[in-house]
């Protein structure tokens, strides 16, 4: 199944979902790519995208870079997290639906059907980006309030954002972090609870000219 998946664009993945619950992802490719200094040199923000999906391997690698498990024996992640509270959730907006990244299984759990990419931000390019990532803090998970933990969650989200920037520099993809979005409608769209908050958003995809 996985070799076939690698050749298919994400727009076709809906037919391959296991039930209505989510999408399978191949194992991330943890070797190769550009060197760290090259990635730092080429890291930049871009707001020009073509409306073309990533392939499944790219999506797998992207999400693993953002916050995947890199030490299976301890369950620790590619991204540092203050006091290891792991209060951050990553929502993934694709052309075919909205998903939440399940770190423990390295898979996607379905949240909504349909194309909601444009609802993650106010700029025109947002609806064209192959993937829009929404970083959500779940304060209830750690027994805290936004007032107590918001600054820390903003830091944790920023660490994830930078990992995505470095992956995109390595993979030749465009990305930009975005704070220009309507938080309340996005909160309602995702069905978030009182103890959850959208911290920041980020677009990723093939670059337009």
C-alpha positions in Angstrom: 0.0 0.0 0.0 2.7 2.5 1.0 4.6 2.5 -2.4 1.3 3.4 -4.1 0.6 6.1 -1.6 3.9 7.8 -2.3 3.0 8.4 -5.9 -0.4 9.9 -5.2 -1.2 13.6 -4.6 -3.1 14.4 -1.4 -6.3 15.3 -3.2 -6.8 11.6 -3.9 -6.1 10.4 -0.3 -9.7 10.7 0.8 -10.5 7.4 -0.9 -7.6 5.7 1.0 -8.7 6.9 4.5 -9.2 4.2 7.1 -12.9 4.6 7.8 -13.8 8.2 8.3 -11.3 8.7 11.1 -8.1 9.7 9.3 -5.3 9.1 6.8 -2.3 6.8 6.9 1.2 8.3 6.6 4.4 6.5 5.5 7.4 6.4 7.8 9.2 9.7 7.7 12.5 9.8 5.9 14.9 10.7 8.7 18.1 10.8 6.6 19.2 12.9 3.7 18.2 16.4 2.7 20.4 19.4 2.7 23.0 20.1 5.5 22.0 22.3 8.5 24.1 25.3 7.4 22.6 25.2 3.9 19.1 25.1 5.4 19.8 28.1 7.7 21.3 29.9 4.7 18.2 29.2 2.6 15.5 29.7 5.3 13.0 32.4 4.3 9.4 33.3 4.2 7.3 33.2 1.0 3.8 34.3 0.2 3.6 33.0 -3.3 2.1 29.5 -3.8 0.7 27.3 -6.6 -2.4 25.3 -5.7 -0.7 21.9 -6.0 -0.7 19.3 -3.2 2.3 17.8 -1.5 2.8 14.1 -2.0 2.3 11.8 1.1 6.0 11.4 1.8 6.5 15.2 1.9 3.5 15.5 4.3 4.8 12.7 6.5 8.3 14.3 6.7 6.8 17.8 7.3 4.7 16.7 10.3 7.5 14.6 11.8 9.8 17.6 11.5 7.3 19.8 13.2 6.7 17.6 16.3 7.2 13.9 15.6 8.8 11.4 17.9 12.5 11.0 17.3 13.3 8.9 20.4 10.8 6.0 20.5 12.2 4.6 23.8 11.1 7.8 25.6 8.5 9.2 23.3 10.3 12.5 23.1 10.0 14.8 20.1 11.9 16.6 17.3 10.9 19.9 19.0 11.7 21.0 22.5 8.8 21.6 24.8 8.9 23.5 28.1 8.7 21.1 31.0 7.7 18.4 28.5 4.0 19.2 29.0 3.3 18.6 25.3 0.2 20.8 25.3 0.5 21.7 21.6 -1.7 20.1 18.9 -1.1 20.5 15.2 -4.1 20.8 12.9 -3.5 20.2 9.2 -5.7 21.9 6.6 -5.6 20.2 3.2 -7.7 20.5 0.0 -9.6 17.4 1.0 -10.2 18.0 4.7 -9.0 19.1 8.1 -7.0 16.7 10.3 -5.2 16.6 13.6 -1.7 15.2 13.6 -1.6 12.1 16.0 2.0 12.1 17.2 1.8 8.6 18.8 0.8 6.8 15.6 2.3 9.3 13.1 -1.0 9.6 11.4 -3.8 12.0 10.7 -7.2 12.0 12.5 -10.1 13.5 10.6 -11.7 16.6 12.0 -13.7 18.1 9.1 -14.4 17.2 5.5 -14.0 19.7 2.7 -11.5 22.5 1.7 -11.2 25.0 4.6 -7.7 26.2 3.8 -8.8 29.8 3.1 -10.4 30.0 6.6 -7.0 29.8 8.3 -6.0 33.3 7.4 -6.9 36.6 5.8 -4.4 36.8 2.9 -5.4 35.6 -0.5 -2.5 33.1 -0.8 -3.7 31.1 2.1 -6.3 29.3 0.1 -3.7 28.2 -2.5 -1.1 26.8 -0.1 -1.0 23.0 -0.2 -1.0 22.8 3.6 -2.0 25.2 6.3 -0.9 24.3 9.8 -2.7 25.6 12.8 -0.9 25.4 16.2 -3.3 25.0 19.1 -2.5 25.0 22.8 -4.6 22.8 25.1 -4.2 24.4 28.5 -6.7 22.0 30.1 -4.3 19.1 29.3 -1.8 20.6 31.8 -4.2 22.1 34.3 -3.3 25.7 33.4 -5.1 28.7 32.0 -4.1 30.9 29.1 -3.0 33.6 31.4 -0.7 31.2 33.2 0.8 29.4 30.2 0.2 31.5 27.0 3.7 32.8 26.8 5.2 29.4 27.2 2.9 27.9 24.6 3.8 30.7 22.2 7.4 29.7 22.7 6.7 26.0 22.1 4.7 26.8 18.9 7.6 29.0 17.7 10.0 26.1 18.1 7.7 23.9 16.0 7.3 26.7 13.4 11.1 26.9 13.0 11.4 23.2 12.5 9.0 23.5 9.6 11.0 26.4 8.2 14.1 24.2 8.2 12.4 21.3 6.7 11.0 23.5 3.9 14.4 24.9 3.2 15.7 21.3 2.9 12.8 20.1 0.7 12.6 23.1 -1.6 9.1 24.2 -0.4 7.8 27.6 0.4 6.5 28.5 3.9 5.5 31.5 6.0 4.3 31.8 9.6 1.1 33.9 9.9 -0.5 35.8 12.8 -3.1 37.5 10.6 -6.2 35.3 11.1 -9.6 35.4 12.8 -9.1 33.4 16.0 -12.8 33.0 17.1 -14.1 31.7 13.8 -11.2 29.3 13.5 -11.8 28.2 17.1 -15.4 27.4 16.3 -14.6 25.7 13.0 -12.2 23.3 14.8 -14.7 22.7 17.6 -12.1 23.7 20.2 -13.0 23.8 23.9 -12.8 26.6 26.4 -9.3 25.6 27.5 -7.9 25.5 24.0 -6.4 28.4 22.0 -5.1 29.0 18.4 -1.6 30.3 18.9 -0.3 30.8 15.3 -0.7 29.5 11.7 1.7 28.6 8.9 1.4 27.9 5.2 3.5 25.4 3.3 3.5 24.3 -0.3 5.2 24.5 -3.7 6.2 28.1 -4.5 4.5 30.1 -7.1 6.2 32.8 -9.3 
